[in-house]
Amino acid sequence: MDPDDVIALVERAGLRGRGGAGQSTALKMAATRTNAANGGAYVVANAYDGDPGSPLSRTLVARNVELVRAGMAIAAHAVGAETAYLYLHPEATEARAAADGAAGSG
């Protein structure tokens, strides 16, 4: 799909960020794509789980790493990024092992 079509699809789906502000993902993608024209873009998946006792993100990565990877690839395509980062808590050893395995699989 064309990157603009991906962003339009995300907008129609009503996808929102998982953070407290719940910002529109399509709006963030469109802004990043616009800014990328002036320099470059990166995708950052924040799976740090800063709240004590709330391992939601690391569990998601450990159990569904291929879906997380696919989502990051789709986001990178939509915004024009060539680099993506997965940010994990140092104690998220199971998630890190899953992510390392996915990164090595091509």
Backbone atoms as SQL, in Angstrom:
CREATE TABLE atoms (id INTEGER PRIMARY KEY, chain TEXT, resi INTEGER, resn TEXT, atom TEXT, x REAL, y REAL, z REAL);
INSERT INTO atoms VALUES
  (1, 'A', 1, 'MET', 'N', 0.837, -1.195, 0.000),
  (2, 'A', 1, 'MET', 'CA', 0.000, 0.000, 0.000),
  (3, 'A', 1, 'MET', 'C', 0.875, 1.250, 0.000),
  (4, 'A', 2, 'ASP', 'N', 0.356, 2.264, -0.575),
  (5, 'A', 2, 'ASP', 'CA', 0.993, 3.570, -0.530),
  (6, 'A', 2, 'ASP', 'C', 0.981, 4.063, 0.915),
  (7, 'A', 3, 'PRO', 'N', 2.047, 4.733, 1.373),
  (8, 'A', 3, 'PRO', 'CA', 2.080, 5.219, 2.754),
  (9, 'A', 3, 'PRO', 'C', 0.877, 6.083, 3.138),
  (10, 'A', 4, 'ASP', 'N', 0.413, 6.933, 2.235),
  (11, 'A', 4, 'ASP', 'CA', -0.760, 7.757, 2.549),
  (12, 'A', 4, 'ASP', 'C', -2.010, 6.901, 2.728),
  (13, 'A', 5, 'ASP', 'N', -2.100, 5.815, 1.971),
  (14, 'A', 5, 'ASP', 'CA', -3.235, 4.892, 2.121),
  (15, 'A', 5, 'ASP', 'C', -3.181, 4.167, 3.464),
  (16, 'A', 6, 'VAL', 'N', -1.975, 3.831, 3.907),
  (17, 'A', 6, 'VAL', 'CA', -1.816, 3.185, 5.216),
  (18, 'A', 6, 'VAL', 'C', -2.293, 4.128, 6.314),
  (19, 'A', 7, 'ILE', 'N', -1.874, 5.381, 6.239),
  (20, 'A', 7, 'ILE', 'CA', -2.273, 6.366, 7.247),
  (21, 'A', 7, 'ILE', 'C', -3.785, 6.568, 7.225),
  (22, 'A', 8, 'ALA', 'N', -4.381, 6.616, 6.033),
  (23, 'A', 8, 'ALA', 'CA', -5.837, 6.767, 5.926),
  (24, 'A', 8, 'ALA', 'C', -6.553, 5.563, 6.533),
  (25, 'A', 9, 'LEU', 'N', -6.019, 4.372, 6.326),
  (26, 'A', 9, 'LEU', 'CA', -6.611, 3.164, 6.900),
  (27, 'A', 9, 'LEU', 'C', -6.533, 3.187, 8.429),
  (28, 'A', 10, 'VAL', 'N', -5.404, 3.620, 8.948),
  (29, 'A', 10, 'VAL', 'CA', -5.243, 3.735, 10.400),
  (30, 'A', 10, 'VAL', 'C', -6.226, 4.769, 10.962),
  (31, 'A', 11, 'GLU', 'N', -6.421, 5.846, 10.222),
  (32, 'A', 11, 'GLU', 'CA', -7.379, 6.867, 10.653),
  (33, 'A', 11, 'GLU', 'C', -8.806, 6.309, 10.678),
  (34, 'A', 12, 'ARG', 'N', -9.189, 5.607, 9.621),
  (35, 'A', 12, 'ARG', 'CA', -10.538, 5.017, 9.577),
  (36, 'A', 12, 'ARG', 'C', -10.750, 4.003, 10.700),
  (37, 'A', 13, 'ALA', 'N', -9.682, 3.308, 11.070),
  (38, 'A', 13, 'ALA', 'CA', -9.775, 2.311, 12.143),
  (39, 'A', 13, 'ALA', 'C', -9.896, 2.967, 13.517),
  (40, 'A', 14, 'GLY', 'N', -9.561, 4.254, 13.605),
  (41, 'A', 14, 'GLY', 'CA', -9.660, 4.954, 14.884),
  (42, 'A', 14, 'GLY', 'C', -8.585, 4.544, 15.878),
  (43, 'A', 15, 'LEU', 'N', -7.459, 4.046, 15.383),
  (44, 'A', 15, 'LEU', 'CA', -6.382, 3.590, 16.255),
  (45, 'A', 15, 'LEU', 'C', -5.811, 4.756, 17.049),
  (46, 'A', 16, 'ARG', 'N', -5.612, 4.513, 18.347),
  (47, 'A', 16, 'ARG', 'CA', -5.083, 5.542, 19.239),
  (48, 'A', 16, 'ARG', 'C', -3.901, 4.977, 20.016),
  (49, 'A', 17, 'GLY', 'N', -3.061, 5.880, 20.479),
  (50, 'A', 17, 'GLY', 'CA', -1.917, 5.477, 21.284),
  (51, 'A', 17, 'GLY', 'C', -2.353, 4.843, 22.594),
  (52, 'A', 18, 'ARG', 'N', -1.480, 4.041, 23.154),
  (53, 'A', 18, 'ARG', 'CA', -1.783, 3.341, 24.390),
  (54, 'A', 18, 'ARG', 'C', -1.470, 4.178, 25.616),
  (55, 'A', 19, 'GLY', 'N', -0.840, 5.307, 25.447),
  (56, 'A', 19, 'GLY', 'CA', -0.510, 6.172, 26.577),
  (57, 'A', 19, 'GLY', 'C', -1.736, 6.879, 27.118),
  (58, 'A', 20, 'GLY', 'N', -1.547, 7.598, 28.180),
  (59, 'A', 20, 'GLY', 'CA', -2.654, 8.277, 28.843),
  (60, 'A', 20, 'GLY', 'C', -3.368, 9.297, 27.983),
  (61, 'A', 21, 'ALA', 'N', -2.688, 9.908, 27.032),
  (62, 'A', 21, 'ALA', 'CA', -3.319, 10.937, 26.205),
  (63, 'A', 21, 'ALA', 'C', -4.191, 10.335, 25.110),
  (64, 'A', 22, 'GLY', 'N', -3.924, 9.118, 24.704),
  (65, 'A', 22, 'GLY', 'CA', -4.724, 8.451, 23.679),
  (66, 'A', 22, 'GLY', 'C', -4.768, 9.197, 22.357),
  (67, 'A', 23, 'GLN', 'N', -3.641, 9.755, 21.952),
  (68, 'A', 23, 'GLN', 'CA', -3.583, 10.527, 20.715),
  (69, 'A', 23, 'GLN', 'C', -3.857, 9.648, 19.493),
  (70, 'A', 24, 'SER', 'N', -4.400, 10.241, 18.457),
  (71, 'A', 24, 'SER', 'CA', -4.666, 9.558, 17.201),
  (72, 'A', 24, 'SER', 'C', -3.356, 9.084, 16.575),
  (73, 'A', 25, 'THR', 'N', -3.254, 7.797, 16.311),
  (74, 'A', 25, 'THR', 'CA', -2.056, 7.242, 15.690),
  (75, 'A', 25, 'THR', 'C', -1.879, 7.789, 14.280),
  (76, 'A', 26, 'ALA', 'N', -2.967, 7.936, 13.548),
  (77, 'A', 26, 'ALA', 'CA', -2.883, 8.468, 12.181),
  (78, 'A', 26, 'ALA', 'C', -2.353, 9.895, 12.188),
  (79, 'A', 27, 'LEU', 'N', -2.788, 10.691, 13.143),
  (80, 'A', 27, 'LEU', 'CA', -2.311, 12.074, 13.243),
  (81, 'A', 27, 'LEU', 'C', -0.809, 12.097, 13.509),
  (82, 'A', 28, 'LYS', 'N', -0.345, 11.235, 14.407),
  (83, 'A', 28, 'LYS', 'CA', 1.086, 11.172, 14.708),
  (84, 'A', 28, 'LYS', 'C', 1.868, 10.672, 13.492),
  (85, 'A', 29, 'MET', 'N', 1.314, 9.692, 12.777),
  (86, 'A', 29, 'MET', 'CA', 1.991, 9.184, 11.580),
  (87, 'A', 29, 'MET', 'C', 2.101, 10.261, 10.504),
  (88, 'A', 30, 'ALA', 'N', 1.021, 10.977, 10.284),
  (89, 'A', 30, 'ALA', 'CA', 1.015, 12.022, 9.255),
  (90, 'A', 30, 'ALA', 'C', 2.014, 13.122, 9.594),
  (91, 'A', 31, 'ALA', 'N', 2.065, 13.518, 10.857),
  (92, 'A', 31, 'ALA', 'CA', 3.007, 14.561, 11.271),
  (93, 'A', 31, 'ALA', 'C', 4.447, 14.087, 11.115),
  (94, 'A', 32, 'THR', 'N', 4.699, 12.851, 11.466),
  (95, 'A', 32, 'THR', 'CA', 6.048, 12.296, 11.325),
  (96, 'A', 32, 'THR', 'C', 6.445, 12.204, 9.859),
  (97, 'A', 33, 'ARG', 'N', 5.516, 11.775, 9.020),
  (98, 'A', 33, 'ARG', 'CA', 5.795, 11.680, 7.577),
  (99, 'A', 33, 'ARG', 'C', 6.126, 13.052, 7.005),
  (100, 'A', 34, 'THR', 'N', 5.375, 14.076, 7.407),
  (101, 'A', 34, 'THR', 'CA', 5.637, 15.440, 6.941),
  (102, 'A', 34, 'THR', 'C', 7.016, 15.905, 7.382),
  (103, 'A', 35, 'ASN', 'N', 7.344, 15.660, 8.652),
  (104, 'A', 35, 'ASN', 'CA', 8.645, 16.078, 9.182),
  (105, 'A', 35, 'ASN', 'C', 9.788, 15.270, 8.575),
  (106, 'A', 36, 'ALA', 'N', 9.528, 14.033, 8.181),
  (107, 'A', 36, 'ALA', 'CA', 10.575, 13.184, 7.605),
  (108, 'A', 36, 'ALA', 'C', 11.099, 13.748, 6.293),
  (109, 'A', 37, 'ALA', 'N', 10.281, 14.505, 5.604),
  (110, 'A', 37, 'ALA', 'CA', 10.710, 15.104, 4.348),
  (111, 'A', 37, 'ALA', 'C', 11.868, 16.066, 4.572),
  (112, 'A', 38, 'ASN', 'N', 12.029, 16.570, 5.785),
  (113, 'A', 38, 'ASN', 'CA', 13.102, 17.510, 6.102),
  (114, 'A', 38, 'ASN', 'C', 14.319, 16.840, 6.714),
  (115, 'A', 39, 'GLY', 'N', 14.322, 15.568, 6.867),
  (116, 'A', 39, 'GLY', 'CA', 15.477, 14.962, 7.512),
  (117, 'A', 39, 'GLY', 'C', 15.383, 13.476, 7.720),
  (118, 'A', 40, 'GLY', 'N', 14.475, 12.884, 8.122),
  (119, 'A', 40, 'GLY', 'CA', 14.483, 11.456, 8.391),
  (120, 'A', 40, 'GLY', 'C', 13.540, 11.171, 9.529),
  (121, 'A', 41, 'ALA', 'N', 13.146, 9.942, 9.610),
  (122, 'A', 41, 'ALA', 'CA', 12.191, 9.555, 10.638),
  (123, 'A', 41, 'ALA', 'C', 12.623, 8.243, 11.256),
  (124, 'A', 42, 'TYR', 'N', 12.188, 8.032, 12.468),
  (125, 'A', 42, 'TYR', 'CA', 12.424, 6.807, 13.199),
  (126, 'A', 42, 'TYR', 'C', 11.108, 6.348, 13.803),
  (127, 'A', 43, 'VAL', 'N', 10.972, 5.050, 13.970),
  (128, 'A', 43, 'VAL', 'CA', 9.841, 4.497, 14.701),
  (129, 'A', 43, 'VAL', 'C', 10.384, 3.995, 16.029),
  (130, 'A', 44, 'VAL', 'N', 9.719, 4.355, 17.114),
  (131, 'A', 44, 'VAL', 'CA', 10.098, 3.887, 18.443),
  (132, 'A', 44, 'VAL', 'C', 8.879, 3.234, 19.071),
  (133, 'A', 45, 'ALA', 'N', 9.004, 1.958, 19.388),
  (134, 'A', 45, 'ALA', 'CA', 7.954, 1.253, 20.115),
  (135, 'A', 45, 'ALA', 'C', 8.367, 1.236, 21.576),
  (136, 'A', 46, 'ASN', 'N', 7.642, 1.954, 22.396),
  (137, 'A', 46, 'ASN', 'CA', 7.970, 2.071, 23.811),
  (138, 'A', 46, 'ASN', 'C', 7.313, 0.935, 24.586),
  (139, 'A', 47, 'ALA', 'N', 8.094, -0.070, 24.919),
  (140, 'A', 47, 'ALA', 'CA', 7.607, -1.201, 25.705),
  (141, 'A', 47, 'ALA', 'C', 8.323, -1.235, 27.052),
  (142, 'A', 48, 'TYR', 'N', 8.636, -0.068, 27.580),
  (143, 'A', 48, 'TYR', 'CA', 9.438, 0.035, 28.803),
  (144, 'A', 48, 'TYR', 'C', 8.687, -0.408, 30.054),
  (145, 'A', 49, 'ASP', 'N', 7.383, -0.208, 30.118),
  (146, 'A', 49, 'ASP', 'CA', 6.606, -0.557, 31.319),
  (147, 'A', 49, 'ASP', 'C', 7.161, 0.133, 32.559),
  (148, 'A', 50, 'GLY', 'N', 7.069, 1.444, 32.589),
  (149, 'A', 50, 'GLY', 'CA', 7.578, 2.207, 33.718),
  (150, 'A', 50, 'GLY', 'C', 6.759, 2.081, 34.988),
  (151, 'A', 51, 'ASP', 'N', 5.492, 1.669, 34.887),
  (152, 'A', 51, 'ASP', 'CA', 4.665, 1.521, 36.079),
  (153, 'A', 51, 'ASP', 'C', 5.045, 0.246, 36.818),
  (154, 'A', 52, 'PRO', 'N', 5.375, 0.363, 38.100),
  (155, 'A', 52, 'PRO', 'CA', 5.758, -0.832, 38.868),
  (156, 'A', 52, 'PRO', 'C', 4.627, -1.863, 38.877),
  (157, 'A', 53, 'GLY', 'N', 4.982, -3.095, 38.661),
  (158, 'A', 53, 'GLY', 'CA', 4.011, -4.178, 38.719),
  (159, 'A', 53, 'GLY', 'C', 3.082, -4.269, 37.524),
  (160, 'A', 54, 'SER', 'N', 3.375, -3.531, 36.458),
  (161, 'A', 54, 'SER', 'CA', 2.515, -3.560, 35.278),
  (162, 'A', 54, 'SER', 'C', 3.328, -3.963, 34.054),
  (163, 'A', 55, 'PRO', 'N', 3.517, -5.262, 33.850),
  (164, 'A', 55, 'PRO', 'CA', 4.349, -5.726, 32.732),
  (165, 'A', 55, 'PRO', 'C', 3.573, -5.910, 31.433),
  (166, 'A', 56, 'LEU', 'N', 2.622, -5.052, 31.151),
  (167, 'A', 56, 'LEU', 'CA', 1.757, -5.212, 29.986),
  (168, 'A', 56, 'LEU', 'C', 2.537, -5.234, 28.674),
  (169, 'A', 57, 'SER', 'N', 3.373, -4.248, 28.448),
  (170, 'A', 57, 'SER', 'CA', 4.089, -4.152, 27.168),
  (171, 'A', 57, 'SER', 'C', 5.082, -5.287, 26.990),
  (172, 'A', 58, 'ARG', 'N', 5.812, -5.589, 28.028),
  (173, 'A', 58, 'ARG', 'CA', 6.803, -6.664, 27.882),
  (174, 'A', 58, 'ARG', 'C', 6.125, -8.016, 27.647),
  (175, 'A', 59, 'THR', 'N', 4.945, -8.198, 28.235),
  (176, 'A', 59, 'THR', 'CA', 4.186, -9.426, 27.995),
  (177, 'A', 59, 'THR', 'C', 3.729, -9.479, 26.542),
  (178, 'A', 60, 'LEU', 'N', 3.264, -8.359, 26.028),
  (179, 'A', 60, 'LEU', 'CA', 2.842, -8.283, 24.633),
  (180, 'A', 60, 'LEU', 'C', 3.996, -8.651, 23.705),
  (181, 'A', 61, 'VAL', 'N', 5.164, -8.108, 23.957),
  (182, 'A', 61, 'VAL', 'CA', 6.330, -8.397, 23.117),
  (183, 'A', 61, 'VAL', 'C', 6.733, -9.863, 23.254),
  (184, 'A', 62, 'ALA', 'N', 6.773, -10.379, 24.467),
  (185, 'A', 62, 'ALA', 'CA', 7.199, -11.763, 24.685),
  (186, 'A', 62, 'ALA', 'C', 6.255, -12.755, 24.009),
  (187, 'A', 63, 'ARG', 'N', 4.957, -12.471, 24.045),
  (188, 'A', 63, 'ARG', 'CA', 3.975, -13.432, 23.526),
  (189, 'A', 63, 'ARG', 'C', 3.605, -13.208, 22.059),
  (190, 'A', 64, 'ASN', 'N', 3.809, -11.994, 21.553),
  (191, 'A', 64, 'ASN', 'CA', 3.377, -11.665, 20.186),
  (192, 'A', 64, 'ASN', 'C', 4.423, -10.845, 19.440),
  (193, 'A', 65, 'VAL', 'N', 5.664, -11.234, 19.556),
  (194, 'A', 65, 'VAL', 'CA', 6.741, -10.419, 19.003),
  (195, 'A', 65, 'VAL', 'C', 6.600, -10.220, 17.493),
  (196, 'A', 66, 'GLU', 'N', 6.099, -11.210, 16.769),
  (197, 'A', 66, 'GLU', 'CA', 5.966, -11.046, 15.323),
  (198, 'A', 66, 'GLU', 'C', 4.919, -9.988, 14.979),
  (199, 'A', 67, 'LEU', 'N', 3.855, -9.892, 15.781),
  (200, 'A', 67, 'LEU', 'CA', 2.858, -8.848, 15.544),
  (201, 'A', 67, 'LEU', 'C', 3.427, -7.467, 15.860),
  (202, 'A', 68, 'VAL', 'N', 4.204, -7.374, 16.924),
  (203, 'A', 68, 'VAL', 'CA', 4.850, -6.099, 17.261),
  (204, 'A', 68, 'VAL', 'C', 5.810, -5.704, 16.144),
  (205, 'A', 69, 'ARG', 'N', 6.575, -6.660, 15.686),
  (206, 'A', 69, 'ARG', 'CA', 7.529, -6.405, 14.596),
  (207, 'A', 69, 'ARG', 'C', 6.804, -5.959, 13.329),
  (208, 'A', 70, 'ALA', 'N', 5.705, -6.636, 13.001),
  (209, 'A', 70, 'ALA', 'CA', 4.939, -6.270, 11.805),
  (210, 'A', 70, 'ALA', 'C', 4.362, -4.860, 11.949),
  (211, 'A', 71, 'GLY', 'N', 3.845, -4.537, 13.122),
  (212, 'A', 71, 'GLY', 'CA', 3.307, -3.196, 13.356),
  (213, 'A', 71, 'GLY', 'C', 4.369, -2.126, 13.209),
  (214, 'A', 72, 'MET', 'N', 5.562, -2.415, 13.710),
  (215, 'A', 72, 'MET', 'CA', 6.662, -1.461, 13.575),
  (216, 'A', 72, 'MET', 'C', 7.049, -1.292, 12.110),
  (217, 'A', 73, 'ALA', 'N', 7.041, -2.382, 11.345),
  (218, 'A', 73, 'ALA', 'CA', 7.384, -2.307, 9.914),
  (219, 'A', 73, 'ALA', 'C', 6.340, -1.504, 9.148),
  (220, 'A', 74, 'ILE', 'N', 5.076, -1.722, 9.466),
  (221, 'A', 74, 'ILE', 'CA', 3.998, -0.972, 8.808),
  (222, 'A', 74, 'ILE', 'C', 4.121, 0.510, 9.144),
  (223, 'A', 75, 'ALA', 'N', 4.361, 0.818, 10.416),
  (224, 'A', 75, 'ALA', 'CA', 4.516, 2.217, 10.831),
  (225, 'A', 75, 'ALA', 'C', 5.719, 2.855, 10.134),
  (226, 'A', 76, 'ALA', 'N', 6.817, 2.128, 10.049),
  (227, 'A', 76, 'ALA', 'CA', 8.012, 2.664, 9.386),
  (228, 'A', 76, 'ALA', 'C', 7.732, 2.966, 7.915),
  (229, 'A', 77, 'HIS', 'N', 7.027, 2.064, 7.255),
  (230, 'A', 77, 'HIS', 'CA', 6.661, 2.293, 5.856),
  (231, 'A', 77, 'HIS', 'C', 5.780, 3.537, 5.724),
  (232, 'A', 78, 'ALA', 'N', 4.816, 3.668, 6.627),
  (233, 'A', 78, 'ALA', 'CA', 3.865, 4.783, 6.545),
  (234, 'A', 78, 'ALA', 'C', 4.530, 6.137, 6.759),
  (235, 'A', 79, 'VAL', 'N', 5.520, 6.193, 7.630),
  (236, 'A', 79, 'VAL', 'CA', 6.131, 7.492, 7.951),
  (237, 'A', 79, 'VAL', 'C', 7.428, 7.747, 7.188),
  (238, 'A', 80, 'GLY', 'N', 7.906, 6.749, 6.455),
  (239, 'A', 80, 'GLY', 'CA', 9.140, 6.935, 5.702),
  (240, 'A', 80, 'GLY', 'C', 10.396, 6.704, 6.521),
  (241, 'A', 81, 'ALA', 'N', 10.298, 5.885, 7.557),
  (242, 'A', 81, 'ALA', 'CA', 11.457, 5.610, 8.410),
  (243, 'A', 81, 'ALA', 'C', 12.215, 4.394, 7.899),
  (244, 'A', 82, 'GLU', 'N', 13.520, 4.457, 8.018),
  (245, 'A', 82, 'GLU', 'CA', 14.348, 3.309, 7.667),
  (246, 'A', 82, 'GLU', 'C', 14.868, 2.604, 8.907),
  (247, 'A', 83, 'THR', 'N', 14.645, 3.200, 10.069),
  (248, 'A', 83, 'THR', 'CA', 15.137, 2.649, 11.326),
  (249, 'A', 83, 'THR', 'C', 14.016, 2.616, 12.350),
  (250, 'A', 84, 'ALA', 'N', 13.958, 1.512, 13.096),
  (251, 'A', 84, 'ALA', 'CA', 12.960, 1.376, 14.164),
  (252, 'A', 84, 'ALA', 'C', 13.648, 0.848, 15.412),
  (253, 'A', 85, 'TYR', 'N', 13.192, 1.313, 16.556),
  (254, 'A', 85, 'TYR', 'CA', 13.739, 0.905, 17.848),
  (255, 'A', 85, 'TYR', 'C', 12.630, 0.336, 18.718),
  (256, 'A', 86, 'LEU', 'N', 12.964, -0.714, 19.444),
  (257, 'A', 86, 'LEU', 'CA', 12.065, -1.278, 20.442),
  (258, 'A', 86, 'LEU', 'C', 12.704, -1.007, 21.798),
  (259, 'A', 87, 'TYR', 'N', 12.029, -0.203, 22.609),
  (260, 'A', 87, 'TYR', 'CA', 12.557, 0.228, 23.895),
  (261, 'A', 87, 'TYR', 'C', 11.982, -0.670, 24.981),
  (262, 'A', 88, 'LEU', 'N', 12.842, -1.444, 25.646),
  (263, 'A', 88, 'LEU', 'CA', 12.421, -2.395, 26.672),
  (264, 'A', 88, 'LEU', 'C', 13.054, -2.085, 28.020),
  (265, 'A', 89, 'HIS', 'N', 12.362, -2.452, 29.067),
  (266, 'A', 89, 'HIS', 'CA', 12.886, -2.346, 30.429),
  (267, 'A', 89, 'HIS', 'C', 14.042, -3.343, 30.566),
  (268, 'A', 90, 'PRO', 'N', 15.096, -2.991, 31.298),
  (269, 'A', 90, 'PRO', 'CA', 16.225, -3.921, 31.457),
  (270, 'A', 90, 'PRO', 'C', 15.830, -5.270, 32.063),
  (271, 'A', 91, 'GLU', 'N', 14.771, -5.284, 32.855),
  (272, 'A', 91, 'GLU', 'CA', 14.349, -6.536, 33.488),
  (273, 'A', 91, 'GLU', 'C', 13.427, -7.377, 32.590),
  (274, 'A', 92, 'ALA', 'N', 13.134, -6.907, 31.406),
  (275, 'A', 92, 'ALA', 'CA', 12.227, -7.610, 30.499),
  (276, 'A', 92, 'ALA', 'C', 12.999, -8.654, 29.695),
  (277, 'A', 93, 'THR', 'N', 13.581, -9.622, 30.391),
  (278, 'A', 93, 'THR', 'CA', 14.470, -10.579, 29.735),
  (279, 'A', 93, 'THR', 'C', 13.738, -11.480, 28.745),
  (280, 'A', 94, 'GLU', 'N', 12.521, -11.911, 29.060),
  (281, 'A', 94, 'GLU', 'CA', 11.769, -12.775, 28.146),
  (282, 'A', 94, 'GLU', 'C', 11.402, -12.006, 26.868),
  (283, 'A', 95, 'ALA', 'N', 10.991, -10.762, 27.034),
  (284, 'A', 95, 'ALA', 'CA', 10.646, -9.926, 25.874),
  (285, 'A', 95, 'ALA', 'C', 11.892, -9.647, 25.038),
  (286, 'A', 96, 'ARG', 'N', 13.011, -9.394, 25.711),
  (287, 'A', 96, 'ARG', 'CA', 14.260, -9.116, 24.976),
  (288, 'A', 96, 'ARG', 'C', 14.690, -10.340, 24.177),
  (289, 'A', 97, 'ALA', 'N', 14.564, -11.525, 24.763),
  (290, 'A', 97, 'ALA', 'CA', 14.931, -12.750, 24.051),
  (291, 'A', 97, 'ALA', 'C', 14.029, -12.949, 22.825),
  (292, 'A', 98, 'ALA', 'N', 12.750, -12.696, 22.980),
  (293, 'A', 98, 'ALA', 'CA', 11.815, -12.822, 21.850),
  (294, 'A', 98, 'ALA', 'C', 12.156, -11.813, 20.759),
  (295, 'A', 99, 'ALA', 'N', 12.445, -10.568, 21.160),
  (296, 'A', 99, 'ALA', 'CA', 12.766, -9.524, 20.188),
  (297, 'A', 99, 'ALA', 'C', 14.085, -9.834, 19.475),
  (298, 'A', 100, 'ASP', 'N', 15.069, -10.309, 20.215),
  (299, 'A', 100, 'ASP', 'CA', 16.346, -10.675, 19.598),
  (300, 'A', 100, 'ASP', 'C', 16.147, -11.795, 18.583),
  (301, 'A', 101, 'GLY', 'N', 15.305, -12.768, 18.925),
  (302, 'A', 101, 'GLY', 'CA', 15.029, -13.875, 18.003),
  (303, 'A', 101, 'GLY', 'C', 14.324, -13.382, 16.752),
  (304, 'A', 102, 'ALA', 'N', 13.384, -12.473, 16.909),
  (305, 'A', 102, 'ALA', 'CA', 12.652, -11.920, 15.755),
  (306, 'A', 102, 'ALA', 'C', 13.583, -11.084, 14.880),
  (307, 'A', 103, 'ALA', 'N', 14.464, -10.331, 15.508),
  (308, 'A', 103, 'ALA', 'CA', 15.394, -9.488, 14.739),
  (309, 'A', 103, 'ALA', 'C', 16.332, -10.352, 13.906),
  (310, 'A', 104, 'GLY', 'N', 16.709, -11.499, 14.429),
  (311, 'A', 104, 'GLY', 'CA', 17.612, -12.383, 13.719),
  (312, 'A', 104, 'GLY', 'C', 16.933, -13.222, 12.642),
  (313, 'A', 105, 'SER', 'N', 15.601, -13.152, 12.593),
  (314, 'A', 105, 'SER', 'CA', 14.883, -14.004, 11.632),
  (315, 'A', 105, 'SER', 'C', 14.632, -13.306, 10.295),
  (316, 'A', 106, 'GLY', 'N', 15.279, -12.184, 10.102),
  (317, 'A', 106, 'GLY', 'CA', 15.137, -11.520, 8.801),
  (318, 'A', 106, 'GLY', 'C', 14.203, -10.378, 8.822);
